[in-house]
Amino acid sequence: MTTKVCLVQDSPVFFDKTKTLGKVEALTKKFAMEGCELIVFPESFVPGYPRGFDFGATIGSRTSDGRTLYNEYHRNSFNTESDDLKKMEQLAKSQNVYLVLGVTEKDSTSGSLYCSMLYISPKDGLLGVHRKIKPTGTERIVWAEAAGDYLTTYQTKIGKLGGLICWENYMPLARMAMYLKGVEIYIAPTADARKEWTSTMVHIALEGRCFVMGCNQYFTKSMVPEKYQKLVVNEPEVMCAGGSVIVSPLGKIIAGPLFNSSGALIAELDLDEIKESKLDFDVVGHYARNDIFKLNVLNQPEIKKEKHPPTKK
């Protein structure tokens, strides 16, 4: 079975949820017209990855301006219990595509924010949410950490979807939790534009014997609204160069990496390549040593399945 996929490397309308969701809609329609069945957007595409912001926080001190900025970020973050989600579900349905969207998500029962990845089916709507289990460095100022019940995988018509966000991918046991669920299309939204990140994506593909889709933004300082320019004065003009890439189960780069421009990577994935790749290595099968090693992932849910799988394009 083959699946046509698309990674969107673009920029949000920074800190403007409504306009950014409008951009998601336009780009989704564009690539759906090209026959793509799975469309992936980068980490915190909605409402933007706050690179360079400190939210007025230092050890032992927070500022009033920082709290005001957090409130604005919170107001523009994605709410899965609002029309935000309904619009994205309708978009996936109308275009008959699976949509994986990186958002900053606000918890409706608290004031906390999470770095999240939404999985949306054209038939069933929201399949579920992966929240980052460990924000990196000073991301922890604005993003809370999630528990094992957000280490999710989904059996869909186009393959078994799963993945981790940004530097979660450097957590060996988190990766293994994905492999144990048999992930076939491993999705890795990120804000890491280093060339070394490409090596990470290749390693995961080889280790997990799965397709890997690493998706990043392309973002420049001039895209930051004037009101926030003083917060990024020390940043380079190209704040995030991208580096989106698609890798095969044998570690071969089949699209990208794309650096220093907006764009999209489109590829046909043949899921038979996954089985072929396991002839000589299967991290959870014949190459595992279950007599030596055991991994116990607390509260990780079972693989979720679509109730009404859509017809392939």
N, C-alpha and C positions, 0 to 999 in steps of 0.2 A: 504494500500500500504506500502510495506517495502522498505527501502533503506539501502544499505551497505555503511558505511562511514569509513573514516580513518583519524586520526590525526597523523601527522608526528612530533615526538619530536626528533629533530636531531640538528646538528650544521652546519652553513654555512662554506664555505671556506672564512674566514674572510677578508672583504674588497676586495674581488675578484669576481666581478659580473659574469664574464664568467665561471669560475670554479663552482661557486655556482649554476648558472642556469644548468650547466651540472649535478650537484648533484640532483637538482630538477627533472630533466628528468629521471635520473636513479631510484630515489625513486618512482616517479609516475608510471613508467613502472612496477616496482616490485609490487606495491600494486594494480595496475590495473589488473595484472595477477591473483591476489587473489579475483577478482570480485568486488572490491570497485568501487562505482559510484561517490563518492564525496571524494576528497582528499584535506586536509587543511594543510597549512604550517604556522609557527608562525609569530609573529610580526617582521617586518624588517628582515626577513630571508635573503633577498637580499638587500644589501651585508653584513648584519650583524648589530646587535644592538650594538651601540658603548658604552657599559657599561664602566664606569670608565674614559671616555674621557671628558676633559673640553674644548677642542678646544681653549685653550689659552684665555678664556674669563672670566673676573671678572667684577664686577660692575665698569664702567668707563674706562675699559681698554681691549684691544684685542692685541694678539701678532702676529708677522709675522708667526711664526711656526704654530699657530692655524689656520691662514688663509690658509696656505699651506695644512694642514690636511683637512680642510673643502673642499678645491678644490679636493683633492684626493677622499674624500667621495662622493662628487658630481659627479665626473667622473665615479665612480663605481655604481652609483644609477640607478634605472630602468627608462627607458623612454618609455611611452606607444605609442609614435609616431616613433618607431624605430623597428629594427629587434628583439629587446628584446621581444616585445609583439608577433610578428609574430611567433617566436619560441615556445612560450608558447601556443598560439592558435593552432598551428600545433600539439603540444604534446597532448593537450586535445582532439583534433579531432582524432588523430591516436590511442589513448588509450580509446576513448569513455568514458571519465570521465569529471565530473565537477571539476575544479581546483580553489581553493581559496588560493591566494598567498600573504603573507605579504611582502611588499617591502618598501624601502625608494625610493620614486618616485620624479624625477626631473621634474619641470614644464618647458615645452619647450619654453614658452614665457617669462620666468623670470629666475633668479638665485636661486629661492627658492626650498626647499625640503619639502616633505610631508611624513608623516607616513601613508601608504596606504594599503588597502586590495583590491586586484583585483579579480573579479568574472568572470571566463572564462567558457563558455559553449562549449561542444564538437561540436555543430552544428553552433551556432551563433558567436563563438569567444568571444571577450570581451563584457560581458553584461554591465559592468560599474565598477566604482571605488568608494570605500568609503575612504575618507581622514579623518584622525583624526581631530576632531573639537577643541580639546584642548590638546596639548602636556603637559606632566606632568613635573613640576619642570624645571630643566635645560635642558630637551629635547627641550625647546623653543629656545635654542641657535641655533639649527640646523634645527628644524622642524617648518614650518609655520602652522597656524591653518586654517581649512576649514570652509565653510559656510553650511547652511542648505541644499543646493542642493546636498551635498554629503552624506546625511542621506538616504541611498538607500536600497531598497528591490527588490527582483526579484522572479517572479512566474516562476518556472521551472517544468520540468517533474518529478523531485524527491521531490518537495515541495517548499514552499516559503522560500527563503534564505534571511538573513539579519544579522545584528550584529554590534558590536562596538569593538574598539581596546583598550585593556588594561584598564587604569583608566577612560576612557570614560564611562565604565560600572558602575562607581560610580556616574554618573550624572543621577538622577532620571528622568528628563524630556527627556533626550536623549533615555533612555530605553523606556519610554512611547511612544516616536515617533516611535520606532520599533514595539511595541505592537499594536499601532493603525493601522499599516499596515498589521497586521495579521501574523507576522513572525512565521514560524513553526520550522525552523532549525536556531537557533541563534548561530552565529559564533563569537568567542571572542579570537582572537590571543592576546598574551600578552608577557610581559617580567617579570611579577610578579611571583616569585617562592615561595612566602610565603605559608605556610599551610593555612593561613586565606583566600587565594584566592579561595580555594576549596569551602569554605562557601559562597563566593560571587556567584560562579557559581550555587550552589544549590539554593540560594535565587532567582536568576534570573529565573531559570527554574520554581520554584514554583510561582513566581510573574507573569511571562508571560505565563505560561502553554504552554511551548515550549521545544523542545530538545535544550540543550546547549552544545556546543563544545568549550571547553577552551583549546587552543593550545599554548605551550611554547617551547622554545629551551632548549636543554641541552648543556651547554658551560663551558669549563674550561679555566683557564689562560694559560695553555700550548698550547691551540689552537690559541692564539693570536700570529701573526707573530713576529719574533725577533725585527723587526724595531719599533714595538709598545710596546714592553714589559715594557719600562720605564714609560709608561702612566698608567699601571695597577699594578704597584709594590705593592700598598697597598690593592689590591683586594685579596680575598681568592682564593684558587686553583679552587674550584667549584664556578664559578661566577654566574651560573644560573642552579639550580638543576632541573628545569622542573616543573612537577606538572600537566601535561596535564590530562584532565578529560572529560568524557561525562556523561551528567545527563538527566534523563527522565523528562517529564512534571509534574510528581508528586514529583520531587526532589530526586529521587533515583539515586545513582551513579551506572551506568551500565558498566563503564570501567574506570580504573585508580582509584585514581590519580597515575601517574607514576613519581617517583622521582629518581634522582641520576643515570640516565643512558639514553643513546639514545634508541629509540625504536619507536613503533607505537601502537596506540589504534584503534582497529577495532570493530565495533558494527553494528548490524542490528536495524534500527529505524522503528518502526511501527507507521505511522502517525495517525492511528485510536486512539492511546493513547492520542493524543492531544484533540480530541473531548471528549473522556471519562473523561479526567481530568477537563473539564469545567462544569461538573455536579454541582460542589459546589463552583467553583470560576472562574470567567471570568473577567479579569481586564478591558477589554474594552466592556464587554457585561452586563450581569445581575448583576455584582458586581460593575459596574461603577455608579456614581451619576452625570450624565450629566446635571442635574438641578442645581448642585452646582459648578462643576468643568469644565473648558474649557481649552484645550491646543491648542495654535496657534503656529505651527512650520513654521517659515518663509522660503519660497522657497523650502521646501521639495518636491521632485518630486513624481509623481504618481508611483504606483507599475509598474515596467517594466516587460514585458512578452517576453519570447522567441518567435522568429518568426518561428523557425523550431525545435520544441522539438525533441530530439533524442529518439530512441527506447531504452527502458530499457534493461539492460543486462539480 
